[in-house]
Amino acid sequence: MSTNAPTELAVDRGAAMDRMYRFQRHIYDASRRHYLLGRDELLDRLKPPLNGSILEIGCGTGRNLVGAARRYPDARLFGIDISQVMLKTALKTAQQNNFLNRARFACADATFFDPLPSLGQNKFDRIYFSFTLSMIADWQSALHHAASLLSPSGELHIVDFGQSSRLPQNFRRALFRWLAMFHVQPRSNLKSALQQLAAESGSAIQFEQLYRDYTWLAAIKKKSAPQ
């Protein structure tokens, strides 16, 4: 596991995440499975090229990378997270699920990290965010930085909380208050930000509202990539 040279702000963010997840990481996967909906749909859609590279930004416990390893047995796997304690769990997860030999991890800030010294390469065929943009303060910078790390036919995939517009308003208000306790803020302008990013890079965008708008599932694909 490698570490990018952090800024003071990144150190503060990492320390905050370490405090939040120091104990939660042990029950994270069991507790989140009931409300982080759409993660498996995202993994099903990655479909990297043969021997392709998959990078998860905000890999947490490594749960999603287990799914990617099983779906794409020839893929090379990468994960970054700003939390050192979560990365310890991710490394253990990779070892227990027998894909540590084709995975690399780094502690890094999603908004600026250089993947070459920390992960050994600078471009990736598939990059994804799974319920992490709603936790990253400067999430639009994280999106733009991820897009800059795509290979010529790369794809950027996102799954996160939607606006729950087709669910009862009492449920929506209670959900958003509860999420705020964990420093999670669903990004109401995510679609427009993705549309702008796609336009700037000459890419195509896919955007879906799942589970009555509880989950948003999106992808940005360079137009040279097979559709």
Contacts in CASP RR format, 6 or more apart in sequence:
PFRMAT RR
TARGET T0000
AUTHOR 0000-0000-0000
METHOD contacts of the structure
MODEL  1
MSTNAPTELAVDRGAAMDRMYRFQRHIYDASRRHYLLGRDELLDRLKPPL
NGSILEIGCGTGRNLVGAARRYPDARLFGIDISQVMLKTALKTAQQNNFL
NRARFACADATFFDPLPSLGQNKFDRIYFSFTLSMIADWQSALHHAASLL
SPSGELHIVDFGQSSRLPQNFRRALFRWLAMFHVQPRSNLKSALQQLAAE
SGSAIQFEQLYRDYTWLAAIKKKSAPQ
1 87 0 8 1.000
1 91 0 8 1.000
1 104 0 8 1.000
1 105 0 8 1.000
1 106 0 8 1.000
1 107 0 8 1.000
2 104 0 8 1.000
2 105 0 8 1.000
2 106 0 8 1.000
2 107 0 8 1.000
2 117 0 8 1.000
2 118 0 8 1.000
2 119 0 8 1.000
3 106 0 8 1.000
3 107 0 8 1.000
3 108 0 8 1.000
3 118 0 8 1.000
4 106 0 8 1.000
4 107 0 8 1.000
4 108 0 8 1.000
4 109 0 8 1.000
4 113 0 8 1.000
4 114 0 8 1.000
4 117 0 8 1.000
4 118 0 8 1.000
6 107 0 8 1.000
6 108 0 8 1.000
6 109 0 8 1.000
7 109 0 8 1.000
7 112 0 8 1.000
10 82 0 8 1.000
10 109 0 8 1.000
10 112 0 8 1.000
13 82 0 8 1.000
13 109 0 8 1.000
13 137 0 8 1.000
14 82 0 8 1.000
14 83 0 8 1.000
14 84 0 8 1.000
16 183 0 8 1.000
17 81 0 8 1.000
17 82 0 8 1.000
17 83 0 8 1.000
17 85 0 8 1.000
17 86 0 8 1.000
18 83 0 8 1.000
18 84 0 8 1.000
18 85 0 8 1.000
20 83 0 8 1.000
20 182 0 8 1.000
20 183 0 8 1.000
21 28 0 8 1.000
21 60 0 8 1.000
21 83 0 8 1.000
21 85 0 8 1.000
21 86 0 8 1.000
22 85 0 8 1.000
24 31 0 8 1.000
25 60 0 8 1.000
25 61 0 8 1.000
25 85 0 8 1.000
25 86 0 8 1.000
25 89 0 8 1.000
26 89 0 8 1.000
28 60 0 8 1.000
28 61 0 8 1.000
28 63 0 8 1.000
28 89 0 8 1.000
29 61 0 8 1.000
29 63 0 8 1.000
36 130 0 8 1.000
36 131 0 8 1.000
37 210 0 8 1.000
37 211 0 8 1.000
37 214 0 8 1.000
37 215 0 8 1.000
38 159 0 8 1.000
38 210 0 8 1.000
38 211 0 8 1.000
38 215 0 8 1.000
38 217 0 8 1.000
39 63 0 8 1.000
39 64 0 8 1.000
39 130 0 8 1.000
39 131 0 8 1.000
39 159 0 8 1.000
40 67 0 8 1.000
41 159 0 8 1.000
41 210 0 8 1.000
41 217 0 8 1.000
42 64 0 8 1.000
42 128 0 8 1.000
42 130 0 8 1.000
42 157 0 8 1.000
42 158 0 8 1.000
42 159 0 8 1.000
42 217 0 8 1.000
43 64 0 8 1.000
43 67 0 8 1.000
43 68 0 8 1.000
43 71 0 8 1.000
44 71 0 8 1.000
45 157 0 8 1.000
45 219 0 8 1.000
46 54 0 8 1.000
46 68 0 8 1.000
46 71 0 8 1.000
46 72 0 8 1.000
46 126 0 8 1.000
46 128 0 8 1.000
46 155 0 8 1.000
46 157 0 8 1.000
47 72 0 8 1.000
48 54 0 8 1.000
48 72 0 8 1.000
48 75 0 8 1.000
48 125 0 8 1.000
48 126 0 8 1.000
49 125 0 8 1.000
49 153 0 8 1.000
50 74 0 8 1.000
51 74 0 8 1.000
51 75 0 8 1.000
51 76 0 8 1.000
52 72 0 8 1.000
52 74 0 8 1.000
52 75 0 8 1.000
52 76 0 8 1.000
52 125 0 8 1.000
52 126 0 8 1.000
53 75 0 8 1.000
53 76 0 8 1.000
53 77 0 8 1.000
53 78 0 8 1.000
53 121 0 8 1.000
53 123 0 8 1.000
53 124 0 8 1.000
53 125 0 8 1.000
53 126 0 8 1.000
53 151 0 8 1.000
54 65 0 8 1.000
54 68 0 8 1.000
54 72 0 8 1.000
54 75 0 8 1.000
54 76 0 8 1.000
54 77 0 8 1.000
54 78 0 8 1.000
54 124 0 8 1.000
54 125 0 8 1.000
54 126 0 8 1.000
54 127 0 8 1.000
54 128 0 8 1.000
55 78 0 8 1.000
55 79 0 8 1.000
55 80 0 8 1.000
55 115 0 8 1.000
55 119 0 8 1.000
55 124 0 8 1.000
55 126 0 8 1.000
55 127 0 8 1.000
55 128 0 8 1.000
55 149 0 8 1.000
56 62 0 8 1.000
56 64 0 8 1.000
56 65 0 8 1.000
56 68 0 8 1.000
56 77 0 8 1.000
56 78 0 8 1.000
56 79 0 8 1.000
56 80 0 8 1.000
56 127 0 8 1.000
56 128 0 8 1.000
56 129 0 8 1.000
56 130 0 8 1.000
57 79 0 8 1.000
57 80 0 8 1.000
57 110 0 8 1.000
57 127 0 8 1.000
57 128 0 8 1.000
57 129 0 8 1.000
57 132 0 8 1.000
57 142 0 8 1.000
57 146 0 8 1.000
58 79 0 8 1.000
58 80 0 8 1.000
58 81 0 8 1.000
58 82 0 8 1.000
58 110 0 8 1.000
58 129 0 8 1.000
58 130 0 8 1.000
58 132 0 8 1.000
59 65 0 8 1.000
59 79 0 8 1.000
59 80 0 8 1.000
59 81 0 8 1.000
59 86 0 8 1.000
59 87 0 8 1.000
59 90 0 8 1.000
59 105 0 8 1.000
60 81 0 8 1.000
60 83 0 8 1.000
60 86 0 8 1.000
60 87 0 8 1.000
60 89 0 8 1.000
60 90 0 8 1.000
61 86 0 8 1.000
61 89 0 8 1.000
61 90 0 8 1.000
61 93 0 8 1.000
62 79 0 8 1.000
62 89 0 8 1.000
62 90 0 8 1.000
62 93 0 8 1.000
62 94 0 8 1.000
63 93 0 8 1.000
64 128 0 8 1.000
64 130 0 8 1.000
65 77 0 8 1.000
65 79 0 8 1.000
65 90 0 8 1.000
65 93 0 8 1.000
65 94 0 8 1.000
65 99 0 8 1.000
65 103 0 8 1.000
66 93 0 8 1.000
66 94 0 8 1.000
66 97 0 8 1.000
66 99 0 8 1.000
68 75 0 8 1.000
68 77 0 8 1.000
69 75 0 8 1.000
69 77 0 8 1.000
69 94 0 8 1.000
69 97 0 8 1.000
69 99 0 8 1.000
69 102 0 8 1.000
69 103 0 8 1.000
75 102 0 8 1.000
76 102 0 8 1.000
76 103 0 8 1.000
77 94 0 8 1.000
77 99 0 8 1.000
77 102 0 8 1.000
77 103 0 8 1.000
77 104 0 8 1.000
78 103 0 8 1.000
78 104 0 8 1.000
78 105 0 8 1.000
78 106 0 8 1.000
78 115 0 8 1.000
78 119 0 8 1.000
78 124 0 8 1.000
79 90 0 8 1.000
79 103 0 8 1.000
79 104 0 8 1.000
79 105 0 8 1.000
79 106 0 8 1.000
79 119 0 8 1.000
80 105 0 8 1.000
80 106 0 8 1.000
80 107 0 8 1.000
80 108 0 8 1.000
80 110 0 8 1.000
80 113 0 8 1.000
80 115 0 8 1.000
80 118 0 8 1.000
80 119 0 8 1.000
81 87 0 8 1.000
81 90 0 8 1.000
81 105 0 8 1.000
81 107 0 8 1.000
81 108 0 8 1.000
82 107 0 8 1.000
82 108 0 8 1.000
82 109 0 8 1.000
82 110 0 8 1.000
83 107 0 8 1.000
84 107 0 8 1.000
87 105 0 8 1.000
87 106 0 8 1.000
87 107 0 8 1.000
90 105 0 8 1.000
91 100 0 8 1.000
91 105 0 8 1.000
94 100 0 8 1.000
94 103 0 8 1.000
94 105 0 8 1.000
104 119 0 8 1.000
104 120 0 8 1.000
106 113 0 8 1.000
106 115 0 8 1.000
106 118 0 8 1.000
106 119 0 8 1.000
108 115 0 8 1.000
108 118 0 8 1.000
110 132 0 8 1.000
110 136 0 8 1.000
110 142 0 8 1.000
110 145 0 8 1.000
110 146 0 8 1.000
111 136 0 8 1.000
111 138 0 8 1.000
111 141 0 8 1.000
111 142 0 8 1.000
111 145 0 8 1.000
112 141 0 8 1.000
112 145 0 8 1.000
113 145 0 8 1.000
114 122 0 8 1.000
115 121 0 8 1.000
115 122 0 8 1.000
115 124 0 8 1.000
115 149 0 8 1.000
116 122 0 8 1.000
122 149 0 8 1.000
123 149 0 8 1.000
123 150 0 8 1.000
123 151 0 8 1.000
124 149 0 8 1.000
124 150 0 8 1.000
124 151 0 8 1.000
124 154 0 8 1.000
125 150 0 8 1.000
125 151 0 8 1.000
125 153 0 8 1.000
125 154 0 8 1.000
125 155 0 8 1.000
126 154 0 8 1.000
126 155 0 8 1.000
126 157 0 8 1.000
127 146 0 8 1.000
127 149 0 8 1.000
127 150 0 8 1.000
127 154 0 8 1.000
127 155 0 8 1.000
127 156 0 8 1.000
127 157 0 8 1.000
128 156 0 8 1.000
128 157 0 8 1.000
128 158 0 8 1.000
128 159 0 8 1.000
129 142 0 8 1.000
129 143 0 8 1.000
129 146 0 8 1.000
129 157 0 8 1.000
129 158 0 8 1.000
129 159 0 8 1.000
129 160 0 8 1.000
130 159 0 8 1.000
130 160 0 8 1.000
131 159 0 8 1.000
131 160 0 8 1.000
131 161 0 8 1.000
131 184 0 8 1.000
132 160 0 8 1.000
133 139 0 8 1.000
133 142 0 8 1.000
133 143 0 8 1.000
133 158 0 8 1.000
133 160 0 8 1.000
133 187 0 8 1.000
133 190 0 8 1.000
134 160 0 8 1.000
134 161 0 8 1.000
134 179 0 8 1.000
134 184 0 8 1.000
134 185 0 8 1.000
134 186 0 8 1.000
134 187 0 8 1.000
135 182 0 8 1.000
135 183 0 8 1.000
135 184 0 8 1.000
135 185 0 8 1.000
136 142 0 8 1.000
139 187 0 8 1.000
140 193 0 8 1.000
143 156 0 8 1.000
143 193 0 8 1.000
143 194 0 8 1.000
143 197 0 8 1.000
144 197 0 8 1.000
146 156 0 8 1.000
147 156 0 8 1.000
147 197 0 8 1.000
147 201 0 8 1.000
147 220 0 8 1.000
150 156 0 8 1.000
150 222 0 8 1.000
152 222 0 8 1.000
152 224 0 8 1.000
153 222 0 8 1.000
153 224 0 8 1.000
153 225 0 8 1.000
153 226 0 8 1.000
154 221 0 8 1.000
154 222 0 8 1.000
154 225 0 8 1.000
155 219 0 8 1.000
155 220 0 8 1.000
155 221 0 8 1.000
155 222 0 8 1.000
155 225 0 8 1.000
156 219 0 8 1.000
156 220 0 8 1.000
156 221 0 8 1.000
157 218 0 8 1.000
157 219 0 8 1.000
158 190 0 8 1.000
158 194 0 8 1.000
158 216 0 8 1.000
158 217 0 8 1.000
158 218 0 8 1.000
158 219 0 8 1.000
159 215 0 8 1.000
159 216 0 8 1.000
159 217 0 8 1.000
159 218 0 8 1.000
160 186 0 8 1.000
160 187 0 8 1.000
160 190 0 8 1.000
160 215 0 8 1.000
160 216 0 8 1.000
161 179 0 8 1.000
161 184 0 8 1.000
161 186 0 8 1.000
161 214 0 8 1.000
161 215 0 8 1.000
161 216 0 8 1.000
162 186 0 8 1.000
162 190 0 8 1.000
162 209 0 8 1.000
162 213 0 8 1.000
162 214 0 8 1.000
162 215 0 8 1.000
162 216 0 8 1.000
163 172 0 8 1.000
163 186 0 8 1.000
163 188 0 8 1.000
163 213 0 8 1.000
164 171 0 8 1.000
164 172 0 8 1.000
164 175 0 8 1.000
164 212 0 8 1.000
164 213 0 8 1.000
164 214 0 8 1.000
165 172 0 8 1.000
165 213 0 8 1.000
166 209 0 8 1.000
166 212 0 8 1.000
166 213 0 8 1.000
167 212 0 8 1.000
167 213 0 8 1.000
167 214 0 8 1.000
176 186 0 8 1.000
179 185 0 8 1.000
179 186 0 8 1.000
187 193 0 8 1.000
190 216 0 8 1.000
190 218 0 8 1.000
191 207 0 8 1.000
191 216 0 8 1.000
191 218 0 8 1.000
194 205 0 8 1.000
194 207 0 8 1.000
194 218 0 8 1.000
194 220 0 8 1.000
195 205 0 8 1.000
197 203 0 8 1.000
197 220 0 8 1.000
198 204 0 8 1.000
198 205 0 8 1.000
198 220 0 8 1.000
201 220 0 8 1.000
201 222 0 8 1.000
202 222 0 8 1.000
202 223 0 8 1.000
203 220 0 8 1.000
203 221 0 8 1.000
203 222 0 8 1.000
203 223 0 8 1.000
204 220 0 8 1.000
204 221 0 8 1.000
204 222 0 8 1.000
204 223 0 8 1.000
204 227 0 8 1.000
205 218 0 8 1.000
205 219 0 8 1.000
205 220 0 8 1.000
205 221 0 8 1.000
206 218 0 8 1.000
206 219 0 8 1.000
206 220 0 8 1.000
206 221 0 8 1.000
207 216 0 8 1.000
207 217 0 8 1.000
207 218 0 8 1.000
208 216 0 8 1.000
208 217 0 8 1.000
208 218 0 8 1.000
209 215 0 8 1.000
209 216 0 8 1.000
210 216 0 8 1.000
210 217 0 8 1.000
221 227 0 8 1.000
END
